[in-house]
Amino acid sequence: MINLKDVTSSPSFIRLAMLASQSIPERIGYHVAWLASGVVSRFKPTIYEVVRANLSQVFGPEADEESLEESVRRVFYTAVRGYYDLFRSLRLPRSELTSVVELPAQARSILSSLWHREGGSILVFPHLGNYDLGGQVLGDYLPETQLLTLPDPPPGFAFTNKLRRRSGINVTPLSSAALRQAIKLLRRGGVVSVAGDRPVSELDEPIPFFGQPARLPSGHVRLALKTGAVIVLAYCILTESGRYLMQLEPPLELIRTGDREEELALNMQRVLEALEAIIRRWPDQWQMFVPVWSSSL
Protein backbone atom coordinates (compact mmCIF):
# COMPACT_ATOMS: atom_id res chain seq x y z
CA MET A 1 0.00 0.00 0.00
CA ILE A 2 1.25 3.50 -0.84
CA ASN A 3 2.15 5.53 2.23
CA LEU A 4 0.68 9.01 1.69
CA LYS A 5 3.05 10.60 4.18
CA ASP A 6 6.12 9.15 2.45
CA VAL A 7 4.91 10.29 -0.97
CA THR A 8 4.07 13.87 0.01
CA SER A 9 7.33 14.35 1.94
CA SER A 10 9.57 13.10 -0.88
CA PRO A 11 11.85 15.64 -2.64
CA SER A 12 10.32 14.83 -6.05
CA PHE A 13 6.79 15.51 -4.83
CA ILE A 14 7.84 18.75 -3.11
CA ARG A 15 9.60 19.99 -6.28
CA LEU A 16 6.52 19.18 -8.34
CA ALA A 17 4.28 20.97 -5.83
CA MET A 18 6.57 24.00 -5.93
CA LEU A 19 6.38 24.21 -9.73
CA ALA A 20 2.60 23.79 -9.72
CA SER A 21 2.11 26.41 -7.01
CA GLN A 22 4.02 28.99 -9.05
CA SER A 23 1.62 28.68 -12.00
CA ILE A 24 -1.78 27.89 -10.46
CA PRO A 25 -3.93 30.94 -9.54
CA GLU A 26 -4.99 31.30 -5.92
CA ARG A 27 -8.66 30.57 -6.48
CA ILE A 28 -7.84 27.29 -8.18
CA GLY A 29 -5.04 26.45 -5.74
CA TYR A 30 -7.30 26.82 -2.72
CA HIS A 31 -10.04 24.80 -4.43
CA VAL A 32 -7.55 22.01 -5.14
CA ALA A 33 -6.48 22.09 -1.48
CA TRP A 34 -10.11 21.62 -0.41
CA LEU A 35 -10.64 18.79 -2.87
CA ALA A 36 -7.43 17.09 -1.71
CA SER A 37 -8.56 17.28 1.91
CA GLY A 38 -11.87 15.69 0.85
CA VAL A 39 -10.08 12.79 -0.84
CA VAL A 40 -8.02 12.16 2.31
CA SER A 41 -11.17 12.31 4.45
CA ARG A 42 -12.97 9.86 2.19
CA PHE A 43 -10.29 7.19 1.91
CA LYS A 44 -8.87 7.67 5.44
CA PRO A 45 -5.24 6.60 5.01
CA THR A 46 -3.08 5.97 8.08
CA ILE A 47 -2.08 9.62 8.35
CA TYR A 48 -5.78 10.54 8.59
CA GLU A 49 -6.26 8.19 11.52
CA VAL A 50 -3.18 9.68 13.23
CA VAL A 51 -4.58 13.20 12.96
CA ARG A 52 -7.98 12.03 14.11
CA ALA A 53 -6.52 10.31 17.18
CA ASN A 54 -4.53 13.41 18.08
CA LEU A 55 -7.54 15.70 17.73
CA SER A 56 -9.69 13.30 19.74
CA GLN A 57 -7.37 13.88 22.68
CA VAL A 58 -7.52 17.64 22.20
CA PHE A 59 -11.33 17.73 22.02
CA GLY A 60 -11.85 15.20 24.79
CA PRO A 61 -14.70 12.70 25.21
CA GLU A 62 -17.38 15.37 24.77
CA ALA A 63 -16.54 15.90 21.07
CA ASP A 64 -19.20 14.76 18.62
CA GLU A 65 -18.24 12.64 15.61
CA GLU A 66 -19.32 15.17 12.98
CA SER A 67 -17.31 18.04 14.48
CA LEU A 68 -14.26 15.83 14.83
CA GLU A 69 -14.43 14.64 11.21
CA GLU A 70 -14.84 18.22 9.98
CA SER A 71 -11.84 19.39 12.00
CA VAL A 72 -9.68 16.58 10.65
CA ARG A 73 -10.53 17.60 7.10
CA ARG A 74 -9.72 21.23 7.93
CA VAL A 75 -6.30 20.14 9.19
CA PHE A 76 -5.47 18.63 5.81
CA TYR A 77 -6.89 21.64 3.97
CA THR A 78 -4.76 23.98 6.08
CA ALA A 79 -1.68 21.85 5.44
CA VAL A 80 -2.11 21.67 1.65
CA ARG A 81 -3.04 25.33 1.38
CA GLY A 82 -0.13 26.22 3.66
CA TYR A 83 2.38 24.60 1.34
CA TYR A 84 0.73 26.24 -1.67
CA ASP A 85 1.01 29.67 -0.02
CA LEU A 86 4.58 28.97 1.13
CA PHE A 87 5.74 27.93 -2.33
CA ARG A 88 4.04 30.91 -4.00
CA SER A 89 5.70 33.25 -1.51
CA LEU A 90 9.13 32.11 -2.68
CA ARG A 91 8.81 34.32 -5.74
CA LEU A 92 7.86 37.39 -3.72
CA PRO A 93 10.43 40.02 -2.71
CA ARG A 94 11.09 39.87 1.02
CA SER A 95 9.41 43.28 1.44
CA GLU A 96 6.13 41.90 0.08
CA LEU A 97 5.73 39.03 2.51
CA THR A 98 3.63 41.38 4.64
CA SER A 99 0.91 41.03 1.99
CA VAL A 100 0.67 37.36 2.99
CA VAL A 101 1.51 37.42 6.70
CA GLU A 102 0.40 40.14 9.10
CA LEU A 103 2.78 40.94 11.95
CA PRO A 104 0.92 43.13 14.45
CA ALA A 105 2.59 45.89 16.45
CA GLN A 106 2.64 43.83 19.66
CA ALA A 107 4.50 40.99 17.93
CA ARG A 108 7.01 43.42 16.41
CA SER A 109 7.57 44.95 19.84
CA ILE A 110 8.28 41.54 21.39
CA LEU A 111 10.65 40.69 18.54
CA SER A 112 12.60 43.91 19.00
CA SER A 113 13.05 43.11 22.70
CA LEU A 114 14.54 39.69 21.99
CA TRP A 115 17.59 40.49 19.91
CA HIS A 116 20.76 40.82 21.99
CA ARG A 117 18.83 40.08 25.16
CA GLU A 118 21.17 38.84 27.89
CA GLY A 119 20.86 35.05 28.07
CA GLY A 120 19.17 34.88 24.67
CA SER A 121 15.67 33.89 23.67
CA ILE A 122 14.04 30.63 22.60
CA LEU A 123 11.06 30.69 20.23
CA VAL A 124 8.81 27.66 20.71
CA PHE A 125 6.44 26.87 17.84
CA PRO A 126 3.49 24.48 17.71
CA HIS A 127 2.81 22.86 14.32
CA LEU A 128 -0.03 25.27 13.74
CA GLY A 129 -1.21 27.15 10.66
CA ASN A 130 1.73 28.01 8.41
CA TYR A 131 4.69 27.86 10.78
CA ASP A 132 7.24 27.76 7.94
CA LEU A 133 5.87 30.91 6.33
CA GLY A 134 5.79 32.61 9.72
CA GLY A 135 9.41 31.64 10.25
CA GLN A 136 10.31 33.31 6.94
CA VAL A 137 8.83 36.58 8.23
CA LEU A 138 10.57 36.36 11.60
CA GLY A 139 13.91 35.83 9.85
CA ASP A 140 13.79 39.44 8.69
CA TYR A 141 13.44 40.72 12.25
CA LEU A 142 15.95 38.42 13.93
CA PRO A 143 19.32 38.73 12.14
CA GLU A 144 20.86 35.61 13.67
CA THR A 145 18.54 32.72 14.43
CA GLN A 146 19.20 29.00 14.74
CA LEU A 147 16.39 26.54 14.06
CA LEU A 148 16.76 23.10 15.65
CA THR A 149 14.97 20.48 13.53
CA LEU A 150 14.54 16.70 13.53
CA PRO A 151 17.78 14.72 13.84
CA ASP A 152 18.90 12.79 10.75
CA PRO A 153 16.12 14.24 8.57
CA PRO A 154 14.83 12.10 5.69
CA PRO A 155 15.31 13.49 2.14
CA GLY A 156 11.99 15.33 2.06
CA PHE A 157 12.65 17.11 5.35
CA ALA A 158 16.19 17.92 4.25
CA PHE A 159 14.77 19.60 1.14
CA THR A 160 12.32 21.59 3.28
CA ASN A 161 15.21 22.69 5.49
CA LYS A 162 16.86 24.20 2.41
CA LEU A 163 13.75 26.33 1.87
CA ARG A 164 13.84 27.42 5.51
CA ARG A 165 17.38 28.72 5.05
CA ARG A 166 16.08 31.18 2.43
CA SER A 167 15.41 33.80 5.10
CA GLY A 168 18.93 33.48 6.52
CA ILE A 169 17.95 31.17 9.36
CA ASN A 170 20.66 28.71 10.36
CA VAL A 171 18.86 25.36 10.17
CA THR A 172 20.60 22.60 12.15
CA PRO A 173 19.24 19.08 12.63
CA LEU A 174 19.39 18.16 16.31
CA SER A 175 22.77 16.80 17.43
CA SER A 176 25.32 17.35 20.17
CA ALA A 177 27.18 19.81 17.94
CA ALA A 178 23.97 21.71 17.15
CA LEU A 179 23.16 21.99 20.86
CA ARG A 180 26.63 23.36 21.63
CA GLN A 181 26.15 25.88 18.85
CA ALA A 182 22.75 26.86 20.29
CA ILE A 183 24.23 27.43 23.76
CA LYS A 184 26.91 29.72 22.33
CA LEU A 185 24.32 31.65 20.34
CA LEU A 186 22.04 32.13 23.35
CA ARG A 187 24.90 33.27 25.57
CA ARG A 188 25.70 36.06 23.13
CA GLY A 189 22.08 37.17 23.00
CA GLY A 190 20.87 35.27 19.96
CA VAL A 191 17.64 33.43 19.22
CA VAL A 192 17.01 29.69 18.93
CA SER A 193 13.77 28.27 17.49
CA VAL A 194 12.29 24.83 18.18
CA ALA A 195 9.01 22.96 17.85
CA GLY A 196 7.57 22.07 21.22
CA ASP A 197 4.66 19.76 20.40
CA ARG A 198 6.18 16.91 18.37
CA PRO A 199 7.57 13.71 19.94
CA VAL A 200 11.20 13.25 18.92
CA SER A 201 12.73 10.57 21.12
CA GLU A 202 11.55 7.65 23.24
CA LEU A 203 14.14 8.80 25.78
CA ASP A 204 12.06 11.87 26.69
CA GLU A 205 10.18 11.43 29.94
CA PRO A 206 6.36 11.34 29.60
CA ILE A 207 4.67 14.54 30.74
CA PRO A 208 0.93 15.42 30.82
CA PHE A 209 -0.33 17.06 27.63
CA PHE A 210 -4.07 17.49 27.14
CA GLY A 211 -4.60 15.21 30.11
CA GLN A 212 -2.47 12.27 28.97
CA PRO A 213 1.30 11.60 29.19
CA ALA A 214 3.27 12.28 26.02
CA ARG A 215 6.99 12.02 25.28
CA LEU A 216 7.49 15.62 24.21
CA PRO A 217 10.94 17.23 23.96
CA SER A 218 12.27 19.18 26.92
CA GLY A 219 15.49 20.45 25.31
CA HIS A 220 14.21 24.02 24.93
CA VAL A 221 13.48 24.27 28.67
CA ARG A 222 16.84 22.70 29.52
CA LEU A 223 18.59 25.24 27.25
CA ALA A 224 16.71 28.11 28.86
CA LEU A 225 17.59 26.94 32.38
CA LYS A 226 21.23 26.55 31.38
CA THR A 227 21.65 29.92 29.64
CA GLY A 228 19.06 32.16 31.31
CA ALA A 229 17.07 32.53 28.08
CA VAL A 230 13.42 33.49 28.05
CA ILE A 231 10.90 31.32 26.22
CA VAL A 232 8.50 32.91 23.74
CA LEU A 233 5.66 30.98 22.13
CA ALA A 234 5.14 31.91 18.47
CA TYR A 235 2.54 30.77 15.97
CA CYS A 236 1.25 31.72 12.51
CA ILE A 237 -2.45 31.04 11.93
CA LEU A 238 -4.71 31.29 8.90
CA THR A 239 -7.43 33.89 9.56
CA GLU A 240 -10.94 34.19 8.14
CA SER A 241 -9.70 37.01 5.90
CA GLY A 242 -7.44 34.55 4.07
CA ARG A 243 -4.23 36.13 5.37
CA TYR A 244 -1.90 34.64 7.95
CA LEU A 245 -1.39 36.24 11.36
CA MET A 246 1.95 35.90 13.14
CA GLN A 247 1.56 36.09 16.92
CA LEU A 248 4.03 36.00 19.79
CA GLU A 249 3.16 35.49 23.43
CA PRO A 250 4.90 37.67 26.05
CA PRO A 251 8.31 36.25 27.12
CA LEU A 252 8.07 33.55 29.76
CA GLU A 253 10.59 33.97 32.57
CA LEU A 254 11.41 30.58 34.03
CA ILE A 255 10.73 29.59 37.63
CA ARG A 256 13.87 28.95 39.66
CA THR A 257 13.79 26.81 42.82
CA GLY A 258 17.38 25.65 43.10
CA ASP A 259 16.43 22.07 42.25
CA ARG A 260 17.11 21.50 38.54
CA GLU A 261 14.74 18.54 38.11
CA GLU A 262 11.95 20.41 39.85
CA GLU A 263 12.65 23.47 37.70
CA LEU A 264 12.50 21.35 34.57
CA ALA A 265 9.17 19.76 35.54
CA LEU A 266 7.55 23.05 36.58
CA ASN A 267 8.63 24.98 33.51
CA MET A 268 7.79 22.17 31.08
CA GLN A 269 4.31 22.12 32.55
CA ARG A 270 3.97 25.91 32.05
CA VAL A 271 5.13 25.72 28.44
CA LEU A 272 2.86 22.80 27.59
CA GLU A 273 -0.14 24.45 29.23
CA ALA A 274 0.50 27.52 27.09
CA LEU A 275 0.76 25.33 23.97
CA GLU A 276 -2.49 23.61 24.93
CA ALA A 277 -4.29 26.95 25.13
CA ILE A 278 -3.06 27.94 21.66
CA ILE A 279 -3.92 24.61 20.04
CA ARG A 280 -7.38 24.57 21.65
CA ARG A 281 -8.15 27.89 19.93
CA TRP A 282 -7.27 26.54 16.48
CA PRO A 283 -7.45 22.72 16.65
CA ASP A 284 -8.33 22.44 12.96
CA GLN A 285 -5.00 24.06 12.10
CA TRP A 286 -2.86 21.72 14.24
CA GLN A 287 -0.87 19.74 11.68
CA MET A 288 0.45 16.96 13.84
CA PHE A 289 0.96 13.99 11.54
CA VAL A 290 2.69 11.67 14.01
CA PRO A 291 1.10 10.06 17.10
CA VAL A 292 1.59 12.25 20.16
CA TRP A 293 0.16 9.84 22.71
CA SER A 294 0.83 6.13 23.18
CA SER A 295 -1.29 3.65 25.07
CA SER A 296 1.92 2.09 26.37
CA LEU A 297 2.74 5.11 28.52
NORGI-V617092 format. One record per residue. N is the residue number from 1. RES is the residue in one small letter. PSI is psi in radians with two decimals (* if undefined). OMEGA is omega as a letter, one per 20 degrees, with the letter a starting at -180 (NA if undefined). NEAR is the number of other C-alpha atoms within 10 Angstrom. Layout:
BEGIN
N/RES/PSI/OMEGA/NEAR + N/RES/PSI/OMEGA/NEAR
END
This chain:
BEGIN
1/m/2.43/r/4 + 2/i/2.29/r/7 + 3/n/1.94/a/10 + 4/l/-0.68/a/13 + 5/k/-0.74/r/14 + 6/d/-0.72/a/11 + 7/v/-0.88/a/13 + 8/t/-0.28/r/13 + 9/s/0.12/r/17 + 10/s/2.59/r/17 + 11/p/-0.68/a/17 + 12/s/-0.77/r/14 + 13/f/-0.73/a/14 + 14/i/-0.73/r/19 + 15/r/-0.74/r/14 + 16/l/-0.75/r/10 + 17/a/-0.65/r/16 + 18/m/-0.81/a/18 + 19/l/-0.76/a/13 + 20/a/-0.72/a/15 + 21/s/-0.55/a/20 + 22/q/-0.45/a/17 + 23/s/-0.31/a/10 + 24/i/2.22/r/14 + 25/p/2.74/a/11 + 26/e/-0.84/a/15 + 27/r/-0.75/r/8 + 28/i/-0.72/a/10 + 29/g/-0.76/a/19 + 30/y/-0.61/r/19 + 31/h/-0.72/r/13 + 32/v/-0.71/r/17 + 33/a/-0.70/r/21 + 34/w/-0.70/r/18 + 35/l/-0.73/r/13 + 36/a/-0.72/r/17 + 37/s/-0.57/r/22 + 38/g/-0.67/r/17 + 39/v/-0.78/r/14 + 40/v/-0.73/a/18 + 41/s/-0.55/a/18 + 42/r/-0.79/a/11 + 43/f/-0.29/r/9 + 44/k/1.09/r/13 + 45/p/3.08/a/16 + 46/t/-0.71/a/14 + 47/i/-0.53/r/18 + 48/y/-0.80/a/23 + 49/e/-0.59/r/16 + 50/v/-0.85/r/18 + 51/v/-0.73/a/23 + 52/r/-0.74/r/22 + 53/a/-0.71/r/17 + 54/n/-0.79/a/22 + 55/l/-0.54/r/24 + 56/s/-0.66/r/18 + 57/q/-0.66/r/16 + 58/v/-0.82/a/17 + 59/f/-0.55/a/15 + 60/g/3.09/a/11 + 61/p/-0.30/a/8 + 62/e/-0.13/a/7 + 63/a/2.37/r/13 + 64/d/2.71/a/11 + 65/e/-0.73/a/10 + 66/e/-0.77/r/8 + 67/s/-0.68/r/10 + 68/l/-0.81/a/18 + 69/e/-0.70/r/15 + 70/e/-0.73/a/13 + 71/s/-0.66/r/20 + 72/v/-0.76/r/28 + 73/r/-0.70/a/24 + 74/r/-0.58/r/22 + 75/v/-0.82/a/26 + 76/f/-0.61/r/27 + 77/y/-0.80/r/24 + 78/t/-0.69/a/25 + 79/a/-0.85/a/22 + 80/v/-0.80/r/20 + 81/r/-0.65/a/25 + 82/g/-0.76/r/23 + 83/y/-0.69/r/19 + 84/y/-0.84/a/22 + 85/d/-0.66/r/22 + 86/l/-0.83/a/21 + 87/f/-0.65/r/21 + 88/r/-0.56/a/19 + 89/s/-0.32/a/19 + 90/l/-0.42/a/16 + 91/r/-0.08/a/11 + 92/l/2.50/r/12 + 93/p/2.62/a/8 + 94/r/-0.62/a/13 + 95/s/-0.31/a/9 + 96/e/0.05/r/11 + 97/l/-0.40/r/17 + 98/t/-0.30/r/13 + 99/s/-0.29/a/11 + 100/v/-0.69/a/18 + 101/v/2.15/r/21 + 102/e/2.31/r/18 + 103/l/1.70/a/18 + 104/p/2.87/a/12 + 105/a/-0.68/a/10 + 106/q/-0.72/r/13 + 107/a/-0.71/r/17 + 108/r/-0.64/r/15 + 109/s/-0.73/r/12 + 110/i/-0.74/r/16 + 111/l/-0.76/a/18 + 112/s/-0.43/a/13 + 113/s/-0.23/a/11 + 114/l/-0.66/a/23 + 115/w/2.28/a/19 + 116/h/0.39/r/18 + 117/r/2.40/a/17 + 118/e/2.22/a/16 + 119/g/-0.25/r/23 + 120/g/-3.13/a/25 + 121/s/2.55/r/31 + 122/i/2.06/r/29 + 123/l/2.21/r/24 + 124/v/2.08/a/22 + 125/f/2.42/r/23 + 126/p/2.82/r/22 + 127/h/1.27/a/21 + 128/l/2.41/r/25 + 129/g/-2.13/r/27 + 130/n/1.30/a/26 + 131/y/-0.55/r/22 + 132/d/-0.72/r/21 + 133/l/-0.69/r/23 + 134/g/-0.69/r/25 + 135/g/-0.60/r/21 + 136/q/-0.71/a/23 + 137/v/-0.77/a/22 + 138/l/-0.51/r/20 + 139/g/-0.46/r/19 + 140/d/-0.37/a/14 + 141/y/-0.29/a/14 + 142/l/1.69/a/18 + 143/p/-0.52/a/13 + 144/e/1.81/a/17 + 145/t/2.41/r/25 + 146/q/2.22/r/24 + 147/l/2.08/r/23 + 148/l/2.12/a/20 + 149/t/-3.05/a/20 + 150/l/2.42/r/18 + 151/p/2.59/r/13 + 152/d/1.04/a/11 + 153/p/2.45/r/14 + 154/p/2.94/a/13 + 155/p/-0.74/a/13 + 156/g/-0.74/r/18 + 157/f/-0.64/r/17 + 158/a/-0.67/r/19 + 159/f/-0.72/r/17 + 160/t/-0.65/r/16 + 161/n/-0.57/r/20 + 162/k/-0.69/r/12 + 163/l/-0.66/a/18 + 164/r/-0.48/a/19 + 165/r/-0.15/a/17 + 166/r/-0.61/a/12 + 167/s/0.09/r/17 + 168/g/0.04/r/16 + 169/i/2.39/r/24 + 170/n/1.82/a/19 + 171/v/2.10/a/20 + 172/t/1.99/r/19 + 173/p/2.51/a/18 + 174/l/2.25/r/17 + 175/s/3.00/r/14 + 176/s/-0.72/r/9 + 177/a/-0.70/r/10 + 178/a/-0.65/r/18 + 179/l/-0.71/r/16 + 180/r/-0.69/r/11 + 181/q/-0.71/r/14 + 182/a/-0.72/r/24 + 183/i/-0.77/r/19 + 184/k/-0.75/a/15 + 185/l/-0.79/a/21 + 186/l/-0.69/a/27 + 187/r/-0.32/r/19 + 188/r/0.30/r/15 + 189/g/0.29/a/19 + 190/g/-3.01/a/25 + 191/v/2.34/r/27 + 192/v/2.38/r/27 + 193/s/2.45/r/25 + 194/v/2.82/r/20 + 195/a/2.39/a/21 + 196/g/0.04/a/23 + 197/d/0.18/a/23 + 198/r/2.16/r/19 + 199/p/2.40/a/18 + 200/v/-0.72/a/17 + 201/s/2.50/r/12 + 202/e/-0.16/r/11 + 203/l/-0.29/r/9 + 204/d/2.41/a/14 + 205/e/2.40/r/13 + 206/p/2.45/r/16 + 207/i/2.50/a/19 + 208/p/2.31/r/15 + 209/f/2.04/a/20 + 210/f/0.68/r/19 + 211/g/-0.09/a/10 + 212/q/2.57/a/14 + 213/p/2.39/r/17 + 214/a/2.55/a/23 + 215/r/1.30/a/22 + 216/l/2.64/a/25 + 217/p/2.53/r/23 + 218/s/0.08/a/17 + 219/g/-0.61/a/15 + 220/h/-0.67/r/22 + 221/v/-0.68/r/24 + 222/r/-0.74/r/18 + 223/l/-0.76/a/21 + 224/a/-0.72/r/22 + 225/l/-0.59/a/20 + 226/k/-0.65/a/14 + 227/t/-0.25/a/21 + 228/g/0.25/r/17 + 229/a/2.67/r/30 + 230/v/2.76/r/24 + 231/i/2.29/r/26 + 232/v/2.15/r/21 + 233/l/2.31/a/23 + 234/a/2.52/r/25 + 235/y/2.63/a/25 + 236/c/1.88/a/26 + 237/i/2.68/r/23 + 238/l/2.18/a/19 + 239/t/2.97/a/10 + 240/e/-0.41/r/7 + 241/s/-0.23/a/7 + 242/g/-0.15/r/10 + 243/r/2.87/r/15 + 244/y/2.60/r/25 + 245/l/2.11/r/20 + 246/m/2.10/a/24 + 247/q/2.56/r/20 + 248/l/2.33/r/21 + 249/e/2.68/r/16 + 250/p/2.55/a/16 + 251/p/2.42/a/18 + 252/l/1.93/r/16 + 253/e/2.28/a/14 + 254/l/2.60/r/20 + 255/i/2.35/r/13 + 256/r/2.24/r/13 + 257/t/-0.20/a/11 + 258/g/-0.23/r/8 + 259/d/1.93/a/8 + 260/r/-0.70/a/13 + 261/e/-0.68/r/10 + 262/e/-0.71/r/13 + 263/e/-0.73/a/18 + 264/l/-0.81/a/21 + 265/a/-0.79/a/13 + 266/l/-0.79/a/16 + 267/n/-0.58/r/22 + 268/m/-0.75/r/23 + 269/q/-0.74/a/15 + 270/r/-0.75/a/15 + 271/v/-0.77/a/20 + 272/l/-0.63/r/18 + 273/e/-0.66/r/15 + 274/a/-0.70/r/13 + 275/l/-0.69/r/21 + 276/e/-0.78/a/17 + 277/a/-0.69/r/12 + 278/i/-0.82/a/18 + 279/i/-0.64/r/20 + 280/r/-0.53/r/15 + 281/r/-0.57/a/10 + 282/w/1.03/a/15 + 283/p/-0.54/a/22 + 284/d/0.16/r/22 + 285/q/0.12/a/26 + 286/w/1.80/a/28 + 287/q/1.25/r/23 + 288/m/1.80/a/21 + 289/f/0.24/r/19 + 290/v/2.66/r/16 + 291/p/2.29/r/16 + 292/v/-0.58/a/21 + 293/w/2.59/r/20 + 294/s/2.39/a/11 + 295/s/-0.23/a/7 + 296/s/-0.18/a/5 + 297/l/*/NA/11
END
